[in-house]
Amino acid sequence: MPRKIELNIEGLTKDVADLRREIADFESYTGGFFDSVIDSIAPFNADFTNRIGRMLNNMRDRRTPELQTRLHNYVNSIETAKVTFAETDATISESFSPQRGDNRDN
């Protein structure tokens, strides 16, 4: 026997908004951390600052941009699925609604 598909659109909308907010928070921490540290030590004139600058440059996270792209794609896919489900539900509901002037009961 087929099972009923239930989707909580309001809950999904809230979850997507929460996820987008969390991604934005994550991006704010990863965006320019190393650049800001390197820039802040640049005015100092010492062998130490050159070494620290090279070390920080080597420590840069080069995987984060790909992760961010994947997260955005994931959220966009969820949003697309949500809209598609809502539109499909509305279309199916309309097809089952009696039409004006439809006298099938008579």
Secondary structure, 3 states (H helix, E strand, C coil): CCCCCCCCHHHHHHHHHHHHHHHHHHHHHHCCHHHHHHHHHCCCCCHHHHHHHHHHHHHCCCCHHHHHHHHHHHHHHHHHHHHHHHHHHHHHHHHHCCCCCCCCCC
